């Protein structure tokens, strides 16, 4: 399923990662352990991109150190708790990674930049993750073409990984525009940062609409109900331009 990514064969690992690693090294609650035990069938380390097998240079600055990039695959037993599972795996394994969640014939991708903690240089801080929705094999195949290793920047691992994060963000923004018929200009020229800003604004607007609808259900005064309905309509109109 990874052929379209064109990752060099020398990067292939295909080793099982046992759940015990996360139980021992991660700070997991009882609920987290239950989620891993019941929600995950298998974790596989598919690829490890390193300077000596893909000829990309390591990167280091005051806050980041990207010496390699991993591709890790997780077979789920159900579509539930994906965000928590992704966060635990990406926090426990301190390397930038493309995390591939699979459930039956559906696939979901996760990625997140990491940086060193200001309080403890030995710990990594996970930045806001980006993820796709669940995709069937055809949808995943289309996105794989956009994530083709050969088309990413190869100057260093930070550039390469930034391209992955940006292209997933742009894919998500385009999917949003397509599915909701958003009115937006130059959608083909979106940068990763612009795509993330668009998605964040959309998420904030959706949250406001949901909160107002909940308030509307509780409200008993007619005049206030009218006001809330007007606020919802304004936000729904704004949503079409995001």
BAZAKE-813122 format. One line per field, with one value per residue (C-alpha): residue in one letter; x, y, z. Coordinates in Angstrom, 3 decimals. Layout:
BEGIN
r (a_...)
xx (X_...)
yy (Y_...)
zz (Z_...)
! end
This chain:
BEGIN
r (x_x_x_x_x_x_x_x_x_x_x_x_x_x_x_x_x_x_x_x_x_x_x_x_x_x_x_x_x_x_x_x_x_x_x_x_x_x_x_x_x_x_x_x_x_x_x_x_x_x_x_x_x_x_x_x_x_x_x_x_x_x_x_x_x_x_x_x_x_x_x_x_x_x_x_x_x_x_x_x_x_x_x_x_x_x_x_x_x_x_x_x_x_x_x_x_x_x_x_x_x_x_x_x_x_x_x_x_x_x_x_x_x_x_x_x_x_x_x_x_x_x_x_x_x_x_x_x_x_x_x_x_x_x_x_x_x_x_x_x_x_x_x_x_x_x_x_x_x_x_x_x_x_x_x_x_x_x_x_x_x_x_x_x_x_x_x_x_x_x_x_x_x_x_x_x_x_x_x_x_x_x_x_x_x_x_x_x_x_x_x_x_x_x_x_x_x_x_x_x_x_x_x_x_x_x_x_x_x_x_x_x_x_x_x_x_x_x_x_x_x_x_x_x_x_x_x_x_x_x_x_x_x_x_x_x_x_x_x_x_x_x)
xx (0.000_3.039_4.362_3.148_5.207_8.410_10.311_13.747_13.782_16.781_14.504_12.188_12.104_8.856_9.381_6.582_6.444_4.988_2.457_4.709_6.949_4.156_3.093_6.667_7.742_4.511_2.573_-0.638_-3.768_-5.895_-8.199_-5.246_-4.076_-7.592_-7.723_-4.428_-5.398_-8.845_-8.419_-5.086_-4.458_-0.854_1.784_4.404_7.471_7.341_10.092_12.892_14.368_17.938_20.862_22.615_19.646_17.908_20.663_18.755_20.712_19.798_18.529_19.157_18.450_17.743_14.371_14.349_16.486_15.315_17.828_15.392_11.739_9.640_6.597_4.616_1.479_-1.212_-3.934_-7.004_-9.837_-12.343_-12.600_-12.550_-10.031_-7.817_-6.602_-5.547_-3.836_-1.959_-0.870_0.432_2.446_3.898_4.809_6.362_8.493_10.506_10.959_8.928_6.704_4.019_1.552_-0.765_-3.895_-5.799_-9.163_-10.517_-10.247_-9.982_-6.814_-6.074_-2.793_-1.369_1.668_2.948_6.071_8.048_10.315_12.386_10.747_11.996_11.843_13.445_15.660_15.303_11.565_9.796_6.734_4.224_2.834_-0.731_-1.206_-2.648_-4.679_-6.807_-10.280_-10.799_-10.035_-10.825_-8.074_-8.729_-8.627_-5.472_-3.893_-4.603_-3.083_-0.064_0.824_0.917_3.196_5.618_9.070_10.697_8.743_9.555_12.447_15.571_17.758_17.249_14.698_12.948_12.281_11.133_8.816_7.463_6.471_4.581_2.722_1.954_0.654_-1.647_-2.923_-3.532_-5.279_-7.580_-8.386_-9.216_-11.407_-13.220_-13.777_-14.981_-17.353_-18.873_-18.723_-16.763_-16.305_-12.546_-10.122_-6.842_-7.508_-4.930_-2.221_-2.770_0.342_0.447_0.205_-2.780_-4.487_-4.031_-5.338_-8.387_-9.063_-8.622_-11.067_-13.540_-13.215_-13.725_-16.806_-18.257_-17.696_-19.527_-22.449_-22.664_-22.596_-25.366_-27.531_-27.116_-28.054_-31.074_-32.401_-32.178_-33.528_-37.155_-37.459_-38.801_-36.801_-33.547_-34.385_-34.752_-31.395_-29.662_-31.149_-29.878_-26.393_-26.393_-27.418_-24.636_-22.051_-23.357_-22.975_-19.437_-18.658_-19.190_-16.379_-13.856)
yy (0.000_2.300_1.887_5.346_6.960_5.764_5.417_3.877_0.127_0.515_2.344_-0.633_-2.074_-4.069_-4.808_-5.274_-2.708_-4.353_-2.553_-3.220_-0.371_2.140_0.648_0.940_4.262_6.183_7.770_5.865_5.957_2.882_4.175_4.565_1.012_-0.276_1.742_0.209_-3.279_-3.311_-0.815_-1.839_-5.129_-4.563_-1.825_-2.129_-0.002_0.046_2.489_4.451_7.241_7.986_9.891_6.682_5.077_7.993_10.633_13.336_15.396_15.586_18.903_20.635_24.085_25.579_23.821_20.859_17.884_15.785_13.018_10.669_10.252_7.158_5.594_3.587_1.620_0.792_-1.782_-0.845_-3.122_-0.249_3.397_4.892_6.861_7.572_10.963_9.652_6.630_8.856_11.279_8.493_6.883_10.168_11.288_7.960_7.528_10.777_11.054_12.903_10.313_9.650_7.583_5.369_4.100_1.291_-0.235_-2.803_-1.096_2.439_4.475_7.648_9.603_11.582_13.845_16.411_18.488_18.029_20.341_20.126_21.049_24.341_22.826_19.481_19.113_15.329_15.551_16.370_18.555_17.460_20.343_20.374_17.217_17.220_14.245_13.178_11.778_8.067_7.237_4.229_2.662_4.926_8.106_6.961_6.194_9.725_11.297_8.975_10.542_13.959_12.568_10.952_10.920_11.909_15.193_16.288_18.579_16.592_19.323_18.017_16.066_19.186_20.333_16.866_16.466_20.006_19.141_16.078_18.139_20.891_18.523_16.749_20.163_21.286_17.998_18.505_22.083_21.068_18.228_20.718_23.105_20.326_18.742_21.972_24.002_26.758_30.003_30.599_32.034_30.511_27.221_25.547_27.871_27.327_27.029_24.613_27.493_29.009_25.613_25.162_28.673_27.960_24.679_26.297_29.086_26.549_24.451_27.535_28.544_25.024_25.093_28.417_27.117_23.959_26.001_28.293_25.350_23.847_27.192_27.411_24.109_25.354_28.856_29.558_33.256_33.838_37.025_35.354_32.354_34.743_36.339_32.980_31.857_35.045_34.488_30.928_32.067_34.687_32.102_29.605_32.253_33.045_29.315_29.234_31.738_29.853)
zz (0.000_0.292_-3.239_-4.338_-1.566_-3.290_-0.027_-0.738_-0.143_2.166_4.632_5.129_8.657_9.073_12.770_15.278_18.092_21.168_23.331_26.319_25.095_25.671_28.993_30.296_28.789_28.409_31.261_30.627_32.710_33.243_30.492_28.113_28.768_28.125_24.889_23.735_24.837_23.233_20.390_18.869_17.118_15.966_15.687_12.937_12.312_8.506_7.509_9.117_7.014_8.118_6.600_5.554_3.789_2.068_1.865_3.735_6.252_9.951_11.287_14.598_15.981_19.407_19.730_17.339_16.478_13.536_12.958_11.197_10.224_10.892_9.256_11.791_11.028_13.586_12.907_14.948_15.975_15.738_14.785_18.277_20.322_17.317_18.545_21.957_20.405_17.958_20.689_22.937_20.134_18.884_22.410_23.410_20.274_20.154_16.391_13.776_12.151_9.615_11.614_9.568_11.321_9.634_10.381_7.962_4.544_5.915_6.476_8.426_8.511_11.427_11.690_14.199_14.597_17.812_19.778_22.924_26.215_27.675_31.148_30.317_27.258_27.469_26.775_23.521_23.191_20.575_18.542_17.236_15.133_11.641_10.487_7.577_7.827_7.260_3.633_1.478_-0.637_-3.624_-1.527_0.234_-3.121_-4.359_-1.255_-1.443_-4.788_-3.088_-0.371_-2.830_-1.191_-4.463_-4.582_-1.010_-0.168_0.676_2.146_5.681_7.704_8.986_5.421_4.386_7.372_7.018_3.459_4.723_7.343_4.827_2.166_4.612_5.762_2.173_1.390_4.385_3.384_-0.180_1.072_3.301_0.418_-1.847_0.662_1.980_-1.236_0.473_-1.404_-1.466_-3.978_-5.190_-3.439_-5.650_-4.310_-0.599_1.540_4.465_6.939_5.120_5.049_8.807_9.474_7.318_9.108_12.550_11.682_10.371_13.533_15.737_13.755_13.993_17.763_18.075_16.029_18.133_21.356_20.094_19.037_22.497_24.051_21.749_23.056_26.649_26.026_27.009_26.101_22.606_21.921_22.890_20.686_17.746_18.561_18.759_15.455_13.824_15.266_13.938_10.454_10.411_11.412_8.860_6.170_7.374_7.298_3.542_3.056_5.208)
! end
